Amino acid sequence: MKKLTMKKATLQNFTNYGIILLFFLICGPLNDVGGFMTRSLEGQLVPICVYIVMAVSLNLVVGISGELSLGHAGFMSIGAFSGAVVAGVMQNAVQSEPLRLLVAVVVGAILAAVFGFLIGIPVLRLRGDYLAIVTLAFGEIIKNIFNCLYVAYDSNGLQVAFLSSSDIHLEDTGRFLINGPQGATGQDKTATFFAGILLVMFTLVVVQNLIRSRTGRAIMAIRDNRIAAEACGLNATRYKMIAFVIAAALAGAAGALYGQNFAAVTPSKFDFNTSILVLVFVVFGGMGNITGSIVAAALLTVLPELLREFQDYRMLIYAIVLILVMIATNNPLIRGWIEQAAAWVKKLFTKKSTEKEAGNDGI
């Protein structure tokens, strides 16, 4: 039975890798050959990868760990703006755009992980609504800090000011890397669809291996019954901290990639609505369901663009589709029909396979 479960888990992991690989093989050539995709859809390729990473990483906290976090956009903003600073400093010194992007993503992930650890120390001792409220406050605080932050770079190095840019005195060759409410402006767009696919693959490797590991089983045990898990000697805060920090690091990496995909990124992009959007991806795809998070993030990111022809009604249609699918996936009767249909298809294919093997034995 254990062997069968391991085979099923391995098959599910490779199915997720296959979905991402298929996505790249289809969209990559279409993106290179003009005329097959609209400019708006081409511009959505990197954000789709970013939101897949965000959804999978948040699912690690919400679905696998069982904690409700509403501040995931805060970690994304840390990655975006720290990556913008690093890429801006390296712009003249390092000519290789992929190397600048890699360093920006790594730095964004590390800083987001550090903040995730610092926030997690008090936050993960809370439960339920209290944890959600504190993480929501963290996301809003981070957004407002970046609204008031000014970072510039010239031959004298980095200059940082808070609340007012008048404290910064730039030389003629210097420029602002973060300019308060205007955010990170004048960036070189170094993010690529290929880099996004690599980050998604890395995220899947990290999250899926963590879930199947001893640590992942401990995290899920604490989620299912915290009292029983602690009675068995598991440190609930420690294991929840591991999931929280890894999710924060992946969100920071996604934010750095997102920031490098645009010439300008403002702090208002990483507000409460973005955290809720990512949470919708997780709920829509299913709690703890990595495949569902991938499909939901890709579908719901591109759906508003596909409905752009219905400009006046597209957000209404988007909301209706979202509500109907949520009702369908959470309705026991409809779920029962789906399970019966899946069982019937499985039984049909099993019967055909058995008949084929019997025929071969007869020959």
TAMOVEN-V672994 format. One record per helix or strand of 3 or more residues. SS is the DSSP state (alpha for helix, beta for strand). FROM is the first residue (numbers start at 1). LEN is the number of residues. Records with the same first field share a line. If there is no record, write none. Layout:
SS = FROM-LEN ; FROM-LEN
//
This chain:
alpha = 2-31 ; 39-4 ; 44-21 ; 72-19 ; 97-27 ; 129-19 ; 165-3 ; 180-3 ; 193-20 ; 214-11 ; 226-6 ; 236-24 ; 267-4 ; 272-14 ; 290-17 ; 308-3 ; 314-17 ; 332-31
beta = 149-6 ; 157-6 ; 175-5
//
